[in-house]
Amino acid sequence: MPANPDEPASPGPGRRGAAPAGAAPAAPPRPAPRSEGDGGLAGGRPAGGASPVGASGEGPPAPGLPPARPQRVGEALAWARGFLVHAGLDADEARASARVLLGAALALPGARVLAEPERFLPPAAWCRFVQYVLRRARREPVAYILQRSEFYGRTFRVTPATLIPRPETEVLVEAVLRTLPAEPAVVADLGTGTGVIAVTLAAERPAWTVLATDCAPAALKVARENAAHHGVADRVRLYLGDWAQPLLAAGWAGKLAAVVSNPPYVAAAELPRLQAEVRRYEPHLALTPGTTGLEAYQRLIPGAVRLLAPGGWIFLEVGAGQAPAVQELLGAAGGRCVRQWPDLAGIPRVVAARWPG
């Protein structure tokens, strides 16, 4: 998959519109911050009541307190790494987050930041960086802090109204692109969220028109911005409503070559075990459909089938362990030629079926 070496891995599971800035089962829970909600600080001091040594620039800064004066790049990165580890991030996450956030504060690529450790940060950049790091220490995802995320080699706007795009969803896009011919076609993305699936399909297949639905007006606003930014607004049509319903109401029944969706699929009981970044910040409506995690598939498949032209396909992203159940749902709805695609970890991540013509 196209990857951004400057982007730290996202936590957790798939989106409805993405999710764990990281899709189905989340990684094991991260160690909890020392003080819930304050990034390991209490009243602005390091946990444990340490005095603010270094706040005046005398001696090394205590863990969790930024130096008062602008720093060199290398010093700023070292402070941020220590601060974030102190707040509960693991060392790799802290290192990647510090690099990306400092690059954003300086408007430089992360690789260039690392190459210039003696560069002094201008005061404005230092202030931006400190604020970014304070937010990250509260486990806010980097993508929400910077309001952008990478997907399939492109940069997309994200907001807390949408899940953050995950690498696993690129498997879904690849499955569609490899299965369908590049000739003119109409396809749908149900539950589009940020619009990354719809926009990517339209960008990769100039002959396609993509119909994208979402039940959240705020998510459709983000999708519209992303479609315009990537020059495909004329071929990505947005509809407000639940799954296939707005498309059926608009007369698209029996006309689509494919329906694609990455619905919420986390069982409700799993939410407390998700990483803090996911659990605290990403929209729960876009993470879990209910008790079993299969409810969204049960709701969307019947309407999706009605949208298909003869020979049409349905492609669905699934959570770990859900492929057999979703395959059974597709088969019960008349799907044939069922296929599966694994993610990089070998977990079945996409299930697809074709409806005979």
VOPAGU-2260 file (C-alpha; in pm, 1 decimal, decimal comma):
REM VOPAGU-2260
SITE   aa  ch    i         X         Y         Z
SITE  MET   A    0       0,0       0,0       0,0
SITE  PRO   A    1     119,8     355,8     -52,2
SITE  ALA   A    2     255,4     468,8     280,1
SITE  ASN   A    3     359,7     795,1     436,3
SITE  PRO   A    4     682,4     739,6     629,0
SITE  ASP   A    5     618,3    1053,7     831,4
SITE  GLU   A    6     277,2     939,1     959,6
SITE  PRO   A    7     260,8     748,1    1289,2
SITE  ALA   A    8      43,8     439,9    1281,8
SITE  SER   A    9    -316,4     503,3    1374,7
SITE  PRO   A   10    -465,6     297,2    1653,7
SITE  GLY   A   11    -761,9      66,8    1650,4
SITE  PRO   A   12   -1034,5     -53,2    1412,6
SITE  GLY   A   13   -1214,2      35,2    1090,9
SITE  ARG   A   14   -1406,0     346,3    1006,8
SITE  ARG   A   15   -1748,5     414,2     898,0
SITE  GLY   A   16   -1646,5     676,0     686,1
SITE  ALA   A   17   -1218,1     453,0     828,3
SITE  ALA   A   18   -1084,0     299,1    1192,3
SITE  PRO   A   19    -724,7     167,9    1535,6
SITE  ALA   A   20    -410,6     696,9    1320,0
SITE  GLY   A   21    -488,7     273,6    1347,8
SITE  ALA   A   22    -955,1    -158,8    1194,0
SITE  ALA   A   23   -1095,2    -435,6    1358,8
SITE  PRO   A   24    -973,1    -577,7    1652,5
SITE  ALA   A   25    -776,1    -301,7    1808,4
SITE  ALA   A   26    -421,2    -357,3    1916,2
SITE  PRO   A   27    -385,4    -454,9    2281,6
SITE  PRO   A   28    -476,7    -161,1    2503,6
SITE  ARG   A   29    -196,1      85,5    2557,5
SITE  PRO   A   30     -79,2     161,7    2910,6
SITE  ALA   A   31    -314,6     416,2    3061,6
SITE  PRO   A   32    -184,7     770,8    3111,4
SITE  ARG   A   33     -83,5     843,0    3467,4
SITE  SER   A   34    -366,2    1089,0    3512,2
SITE  GLU   A   35    -676,5    1035,8    3301,4
SITE  GLY   A   36    -738,1    1319,8    3059,8
SITE  ASP   A   37    -438,3    1534,5    3143,2
SITE  GLY   A   38    -159,8    1350,6    2964,9
SITE  GLY   A   39      16,4    1249,2    3285,4
SITE  LEU   A   40      11,7    1596,7    3435,7
SITE  ALA   A   41    -175,9    1728,7    3734,6
SITE  GLY   A   42    -235,9    2100,6    3753,5
SITE  GLY   A   43      28,5    2160,1    3489,5
SITE  ARG   A   44     301,9    1978,9    3687,9
SITE  PRO   A   45     452,4    1640,4    3623,5
SITE  ALA   A   46     266,7    1358,3    3796,2
SITE  GLY   A   47     399,0    1316,2    4146,5
SITE  GLY   A   48     428,3    1689,6    4210,8
SITE  ALA   A   49     778,9    1743,9    4074,4
SITE  SER   A   50     887,9    2104,6    4071,6
SITE  PRO   A   51     911,5    2277,2    3734,3
SITE  VAL   A   52    1286,3    2248,8    3695,1
SITE  GLY   A   53    1384,7    2381,4    3356,4
SITE  ALA   A   54    1082,2    2604,3    3308,8
SITE  SER   A   55    1313,9    2903,7    3336,6
SITE  GLY   A   56    1572,7    2743,1    3111,8
SITE  GLU   A   57    1801,2    2642,3    3402,5
SITE  GLY   A   58    1883,2    2271,2    3395,3
SITE  PRO   A   59    1702,8    2001,1    3203,4
SITE  PRO   A   60    1324,3    2025,8    3190,1
SITE  ALA   A   61    1132,1    1793,8    3418,6
SITE  PRO   A   62     930,9    1523,0    3242,1
SITE  GLY   A   63     611,6    1678,1    3115,1
SITE  LEU   A   64     713,1    2044,9    3124,9
SITE  PRO   A   65     814,6    2219,8    2802,6
SITE  PRO   A   66    1121,1    2444,1    2813,4
SITE  ALA   A   67    1020,5    2809,2    2825,5
SITE  ARG   A   68    1238,3    2914,6    2531,5
SITE  PRO   A   69    1236,6    2797,2    2169,6
SITE  GLN   A   70    1465,3    2501,2    2121,0
SITE  ARG   A   71    1677,8    2343,5    1853,3
SITE  VAL   A   72    1504,2    2070,3    1654,7
SITE  GLY   A   73    1695,9    1790,1    1824,0
SITE  GLU   A   74    1622,3    1924,7    2171,3
SITE  ALA   A   75    1255,7    1979,4    2087,1
SITE  LEU   A   76    1219,9    1622,3    1962,6
SITE  ALA   A   77    1391,4    1483,6    2272,4
SITE  TRP   A   78    1162,5    1681,6    2502,4
SITE  ALA   A   79     849,1    1575,4    2310,9
SITE  ARG   A   80     946,9    1207,5    2311,6
SITE  GLY   A   81    1001,9    1211,5    2686,9
SITE  PHE   A   82     683,7    1406,3    2748,8
SITE  LEU   A   83     472,4    1165,6    2544,2
SITE  VAL   A   84     624,7     854,6    2698,4
SITE  HIS   A   85     560,9    1007,5    3041,2
SITE  ALA   A   86     197,1    1056,3    2932,3
SITE  GLY   A   87     155,2     688,8    2846,3
SITE  LEU   A   88     251,1     647,7    2480,4
SITE  ASP   A   89     500,9     377,2    2396,9
SITE  ALA   A   90     843,1     484,2    2273,3
SITE  ASP   A   91     776,7     416,9    1904,6
SITE  GLU   A   92     447,4     607,4    1906,9
SITE  ALA   A   93     607,6     895,5    2093,4
SITE  ARG   A   94     897,8     915,7    1848,5
SITE  ALA   A   95     674,4     906,2    1539,6
SITE  SER   A   96     425,2    1155,7    1682,2
SITE  ALA   A   97     699,1    1401,0    1780,7
SITE  ARG   A   98     853,0    1387,5    1433,8
SITE  VAL   A   99     524,1    1439,9    1247,9
SITE  LEU   A  100     403,2    1716,4    1479,0
SITE  LEU   A  101     732,5    1904,5    1464,5
SITE  GLY   A  102     732,0    1875,9    1086,5
SITE  ALA   A  103     382,2    2022,9    1080,6
SITE  ALA   A  104     479,0    2304,7    1316,4
SITE  LEU   A  105     771,7    2393,7    1088,4
SITE  ALA   A  106     585,4    2313,4     763,2
SITE  LEU   A  107     866,5    2071,6     673,5
SITE  PRO   A  108     871,7    1699,8     587,3
SITE  GLY   A  109     960,2    1477,3     880,3
SITE  ALA   A  110    1273,3    1350,3     706,0
SITE  ARG   A  111    1407,3    1704,9     675,1
SITE  VAL   A  112    1331,2    1770,2    1040,1
SITE  LEU   A  113    1550,4    1476,3    1138,4
SITE  ALA   A  114    1826,4    1593,8     906,5
SITE  GLU   A  115    1855,5    1936,9    1073,5
SITE  PRO   A  116    1883,2    1878,1    1450,6
SITE  GLU   A  117    2067,1    2207,6    1511,3
SITE  ARG   A  118    1803,1    2424,9    1344,5
SITE  PHE   A  119    1641,2    2665,8    1591,5
SITE  LEU   A  120    1263,9    2672,2    1600,3
SITE  PRO   A  121    1112,9    3017,7    1546,0
SITE  PRO   A  122     902,5    3120,8    1847,4
SITE  ALA   A  123     572,3    3075,8    1661,4
SITE  ALA   A  124     669,2    2725,9    1547,1
SITE  TRP   A  125     780,6    2634,0    1899,2
SITE  CYS   A  126     446,3    2747,6    2043,7
SITE  ARG   A  127     255,7    2548,9    1780,7
SITE  PHE   A  128     465,2    2242,0    1852,0
SITE  VAL   A  129     410,9    2262,8    2227,1
SITE  GLN   A  130      34,3    2289,3    2177,9
SITE  TYR   A  131      35,3    1992,0    1939,7
SITE  VAL   A  132     232,2    1782,4    2187,4
SITE  LEU   A  133       4,2    1877,4    2477,3
SITE  ARG   A  134    -293,7    1757,4    2273,8
SITE  ARG   A  135    -118,3    1436,3    2171,7
SITE  ALA   A  136     -34,1    1367,9    2535,7
SITE  ARG   A  137    -407,5    1361,5    2603,6
SITE  ARG   A  138    -414,7    1082,9    2342,4
SITE  GLU   A  139    -578,4    1291,9    2072,2
SITE  PRO   A  140    -488,4    1127,0    1738,8
SITE  VAL   A  141    -231,4    1304,6    1524,3
SITE  ALA   A  142    -477,1    1306,1    1233,3
SITE  TYR   A  143    -728,0    1510,2    1434,8
SITE  ILE   A  144    -460,8    1747,7    1561,8
SITE  LEU   A  145    -341,9    1821,3    1208,0
SITE  GLN   A  146    -683,6    1765,6    1044,0
SITE  ARG   A  147    -535,3    1544,6     775,0
SITE  SER   A  148    -449,1    1183,2     705,0
SITE  GLU   A  149    -287,2     982,3     427,3
SITE  PHE   A  150    -477,1     721,3     228,4
SITE  TYR   A  151    -372,1     544,2     -91,5
SITE  GLY   A  152    -100,4     800,0    -158,8
SITE  ARG   A  153    -324,6    1104,1    -113,5
SITE  THR   A  154    -383,0    1347,1     170,8
SITE  PHE   A  155    -738,0    1382,0     301,5
SITE  ARG   A  156    -901,8    1620,0     544,4
SITE  VAL   A  157   -1035,7    1452,8     858,3
SITE  THR   A  158   -1232,2    1587,7    1153,5
SITE  PRO   A  159   -1376,6    1433,8    1470,2
SITE  ALA   A  160   -1702,0    1390,9    1273,6
SITE  THR   A  161   -1537,3    1104,7    1082,9
SITE  LEU   A  162   -1320,1     808,0    1160,1
SITE  ILE   A  163    -955,7     827,9    1060,6
SITE  PRO   A  164    -877,0     626,9     745,3
SITE  ARG   A  165    -693,1     303,0     814,4
SITE  PRO   A  166    -444,3     109,6     602,5
SITE  GLU   A  167    -677,5    -191,8     611,8
SITE  THR   A  168    -931,3       0,6     405,5
SITE  GLU   A  169    -677,1      26,0     124,6
SITE  VAL   A  170    -724,8    -351,5      88,3
SITE  LEU   A  171   -1092,3    -282,2      16,1
SITE  VAL   A  172   -1005,2     -26,0    -251,1
SITE  GLU   A  173    -749,7    -263,4    -407,5
SITE  ALA   A  174   -1006,4    -543,1    -421,7
SITE  VAL   A  175   -1250,6    -322,5    -611,3
SITE  LEU   A  176    -988,9    -190,3    -854,3
SITE  ARG   A  177    -851,5    -537,3    -927,8
SITE  THR   A  178   -1192,8    -697,4    -976,7
SITE  LEU   A  179   -1386,9    -447,2   -1186,4
SITE  PRO   A  180   -1290,3    -335,6   -1538,0
SITE  ALA   A  181   -1192,0      27,3   -1588,9
SITE  GLU   A  182   -1475,2      91,3   -1835,0
SITE  PRO   A  183   -1753,2     341,2   -1752,7
SITE  ALA   A  184   -1956,5     232,2   -1451,1
SITE  VAL   A  185   -2154,8     358,3   -1154,8
SITE  VAL   A  186   -2053,2     230,6    -810,6
SITE  ALA   A  187   -2165,4     324,6    -460,3
SITE  ASP   A  188   -1983,3     378,8    -131,5
SITE  LEU   A  189   -2229,7     332,7     153,7
SITE  GLY   A  190   -2132,8     510,3     476,1
SITE  THR   A  191   -1865,3     722,4     311,2
SITE  GLY   A  192   -1746,0     925,4     612,3
SITE  THR   A  193   -1437,6    1118,7     498,7
SITE  GLY   A  194   -1504,1    1004,4     142,4
SITE  VAL   A  195   -1165,2     836,4     107,1
SITE  ILE   A  196   -1309,3     528,7     -65,1
SITE  ALA   A  197   -1534,0     722,7    -302,1
SITE  VAL   A  198   -1270,8     983,1    -386,4
SITE  THR   A  199    -996,1     724,5    -435,6
SITE  LEU   A  200   -1210,4     510,3    -665,2
SITE  ALA   A  201   -1307,4     814,9    -871,0
SITE  ALA   A  202    -946,1     933,6    -889,4
SITE  GLU   A  203    -813,4     590,4    -989,6
SITE  ARG   A  204   -1092,3     523,2   -1242,4
SITE  PRO   A  205   -1170,4     839,6   -1442,0
SITE  ALA   A  206   -1457,0     664,9   -1625,2
SITE  TRP   A  207   -1645,6     583,8   -1303,9
SITE  THR   A  208   -1917,6     777,4   -1124,9
SITE  VAL   A  209   -1929,8     712,8    -750,3
SITE  LEU   A  210   -2243,1     761,9    -540,6
SITE  ALA   A  211   -2158,2     815,5    -173,7
SITE  THR   A  212   -2402,5     808,0     116,7
SITE  ASP   A  213   -2376,6     893,2     484,7
SITE  CYS   A  214   -2629,7     955,9     759,6
SITE  ALA   A  215   -2419,9    1238,6     910,6
SITE  PRO   A  216   -2429,0    1583,9     745,8
SITE  ALA   A  217   -2095,2    1674,3     906,5
SITE  ALA   A  218   -1930,9    1370,4     746,8
SITE  LEU   A  219   -2073,6    1456,0     404,4
SITE  LYS   A  220   -1929,9    1806,4     439,8
SITE  VAL   A  221   -1582,0    1656,6     486,5
SITE  ALA   A  222   -1635,4    1416,8     195,0
SITE  ARG   A  223   -1741,4    1707,1     -27,1
SITE  GLU   A  224   -1425,9    1900,3      62,6
SITE  ASN   A  225   -1208,9    1598,4     -13,3
SITE  ALA   A  226   -1377,4    1535,4    -347,9
SITE  ALA   A  227   -1322,6    1898,2    -447,3
SITE  HIS   A  228    -961,6    1896,3    -327,2
SITE  HIS   A  229    -879,3    1593,2    -541,1
SITE  GLY   A  230   -1062,3    1719,8    -848,6
SITE  VAL   A  231   -1337,5    1456,9    -863,5
SITE  ALA   A  232   -1636,7    1652,0    -730,8
SITE  ASP   A  233   -1808,5    1617,7   -1068,3
SITE  ARG   A  234   -1801,5    1235,7   -1041,4
SITE  VAL   A  235   -1860,0    1185,3    -669,2
SITE  ARG   A  236   -2225,8    1245,0    -589,8
SITE  LEU   A  237   -2315,8    1273,6    -222,7
SITE  TYR   A  238   -2645,3    1165,2     -66,6
SITE  LEU   A  239   -2764,9    1213,7     290,8
SITE  GLY   A  240   -2929,9     906,2     436,9
SITE  ASP   A  241   -2892,1     557,2     578,0
SITE  TRP   A  242   -2695,1     309,5     366,6
SITE  ALA   A  243   -2871,0     238,7      33,1
SITE  GLN   A  244   -3197,7     416,1     109,6
SITE  PRO   A  245   -3123,6     757,6     -48,6
SITE  LEU   A  246   -2996,4     589,6    -365,2
SITE  LEU   A  247   -3303,7     369,5    -394,8
SITE  ALA   A  248   -3520,7     677,7    -343,0
SITE  ALA   A  249   -3326,8     856,7    -618,8
SITE  GLY   A  250   -3400,5     581,6    -871,9
SITE  TRP   A  251   -3067,8     394,3    -878,8
SITE  ALA   A  252   -3216,0      47,2    -822,3
SITE  GLY   A  253   -3074,8    -212,2   -1062,7
SITE  LYS   A  254   -2817,6      24,7   -1217,5
SITE  LEU   A  255   -2489,8     -16,4   -1024,7
SITE  ALA   A  256   -2185,1    -223,5   -1114,0
SITE  ALA   A  257   -2077,6    -246,1    -749,8
SITE  VAL   A  258   -2156,3    -143,3    -395,0
SITE  VAL   A  259   -1865,3     -88,5    -155,5
SITE  SER   A  260   -1881,4     -31,1     218,8
SITE  ASN   A  261   -1664,8     -21,7     527,1
SITE  PRO   A  262   -1937,2     -14,9     791,1
SITE  PRO   A  263   -1896,6      -3,9    1168,6
SITE  TYR   A  264   -1817,1    -355,6    1286,9
SITE  VAL   A  265   -1684,3    -339,1    1644,6
SITE  ALA   A  266   -1903,5    -523,0    1895,6
SITE  ALA   A  267   -2028,6    -287,6    2166,6
SITE  ALA   A  268   -1855,8    -486,0    2440,4
SITE  GLU   A  269   -1520,2    -426,6    2271,5
SITE  LEU   A  270   -1537,9     -45,9    2290,1
SITE  PRO   A  271   -1390,0     -16,8    2641,1
SITE  ARG   A  272   -1091,1    -222,5    2526,1
SITE  LEU   A  273   -1005,0      -3,5    2230,2
SITE  GLN   A  274    -702,7     223,4    2243,4
SITE  ALA   A  275    -752,5     554,6    2418,4
SITE  GLU   A  276    -717,5     745,1    2090,4
SITE  VAL   A  277   -1013,6     556,0    1945,6
SITE  ARG   A  278   -1228,9     526,7    2254,1
SITE  ARG   A  279   -1205,2     892,8    2356,5
SITE  TYR   A  280   -1197,6    1075,3    2026,2
SITE  GLU   A  281   -1346,6     884,1    1733,6
SITE  PRO   A  282   -1725,6     881,1    1681,1
SITE  HIS   A  283   -1871,9     570,9    1845,1
SITE  LEU   A  284   -2160,0     564,5    1596,1
SITE  ALA   A  285   -1901,3     501,5    1326,4
SITE  LEU   A  286   -1725,5     231,6    1529,2
SITE  THR   A  287   -1996,1       1,0    1657,3
SITE  PRO   A  288   -2335,4     -95,4    1511,7
SITE  GLY   A  289   -2452,1    -285,2    1819,7
SITE  THR   A  290   -2408,3    -594,4    2030,1
SITE  THR   A  291   -2261,3    -839,0    1777,8
SITE  GLY   A  292   -2076,5    -607,7    1539,3
SITE  LEU   A  293   -2271,2    -758,3    1246,9
SITE  GLU   A  294   -2580,6    -537,5    1264,2
SITE  ALA   A  295   -2465,9    -292,4     995,7
SITE  TYR   A  296   -2409,0    -574,3     745,1
SITE  GLN   A  297   -2756,1    -709,5     818,7
SITE  ARG   A  298   -2907,3    -366,8     752,3
SITE  LEU   A  299   -2712,2    -263,3     444,6
SITE  ILE   A  300   -2690,7    -585,2     239,0
SITE  PRO   A  301   -3061,1    -609,1     137,2
SITE  GLY   A  302   -3065,3    -252,2       4,7
SITE  ALA   A  303   -2726,0    -291,3    -160,5
SITE  VAL   A  304   -2850,6    -596,4    -351,2
SITE  ARG   A  305   -3141,8    -393,2    -487,8
SITE  LEU   A  306   -2898,2    -137,2    -629,3
SITE  LEU   A  307   -2701,6    -390,5    -835,5
SITE  ALA   A  308   -2729,0    -440,3   -1208,1
SITE  PRO   A  309   -2706,6    -802,9   -1325,6
SITE  GLY   A  310   -2352,3    -924,3   -1262,3
SITE  GLY   A  311   -2291,1    -657,7    -997,6
SITE  TRP   A  312   -2063,4    -696,3    -694,5
SITE  ILE   A  313   -2079,0    -610,5    -325,1
SITE  PHE   A  314   -1744,6    -549,3    -148,0
SITE  LEU   A  315   -1737,6    -523,5     232,3
SITE  GLU   A  316   -1459,3    -459,3     480,8
SITE  VAL   A  317   -1489,3    -687,0     784,3
SITE  GLY   A  318   -1339,1    -716,5    1128,5
SITE  ALA   A  319   -1110,1    -996,7    1239,7
SITE  GLY   A  320   -1304,0   -1321,3    1261,0
SITE  GLN   A  321   -1613,7   -1180,2    1088,6
SITE  ALA   A  322   -1546,9   -1302,1     733,3
SITE  PRO   A  323   -1739,4   -1633,4     764,6
SITE  ALA   A  324   -2048,9   -1463,6     909,2
SITE  VAL   A  325   -2049,2   -1186,3     647,6
SITE  GLN   A  326   -1988,9   -1440,3     370,8
SITE  GLU   A  327   -2295,1   -1629,6     495,5
SITE  LEU   A  328   -2503,8   -1310,6     489,7
SITE  LEU   A  329   -2399,3   -1239,4     130,4
SITE  GLY   A  330   -2474,9   -1595,9      24,9
SITE  ALA   A  331   -2817,3   -1587,3     190,7
SITE  ALA   A  332   -2894,0   -1271,0      -9,7
SITE  GLY   A  333   -2813,2   -1448,9    -336,8
SITE  GLY   A  334   -2445,0   -1366,7    -375,3
SITE  ARG   A  335   -2218,6   -1605,7    -564,2
SITE  CYS   A  336   -1847,1   -1625,5    -646,9
SITE  VAL   A  337   -1759,9   -1518,8    -292,7
SITE  ARG   A  338   -1400,8   -1397,5    -254,6
SITE  GLN   A  339   -1183,9   -1285,9      36,1
SITE  TRP   A  340    -876,6   -1061,6      55,3
SITE  PRO   A  341    -639,9   -1054,5     356,7
SITE  ASP   A  342    -465,0    -755,0     506,1
SITE  LEU   A  343     -88,6    -739,9     559,1
SITE  ALA   A  344    -124,8    -942,7     879,0
SITE  GLY   A  345    -299,3   -1222,3     688,1
SITE  ILE   A  346    -639,5   -1150,7     846,1
SITE  PRO   A  347    -935,5   -1177,1     603,1
SITE  ARG   A  348   -1028,1    -811,4     567,6
SITE  VAL   A  349   -1253,9    -789,6     261,0
SITE  VAL   A  350   -1538,9   -1017,4     155,7
SITE  ALA   A  351   -1704,5    -979,7    -185,4
SITE  ALA   A  352   -1978,7   -1156,8    -377,6
SITE  ARG   A  353   -2131,1   -1127,4    -723,5
SITE  TRP   A  354   -2496,7   -1138,0    -816,0
SITE  PRO   A  355   -2548,0   -1342,9   -1132,4
SITE  GLY   A  356   -2688,8   -1173,4   -1440,2
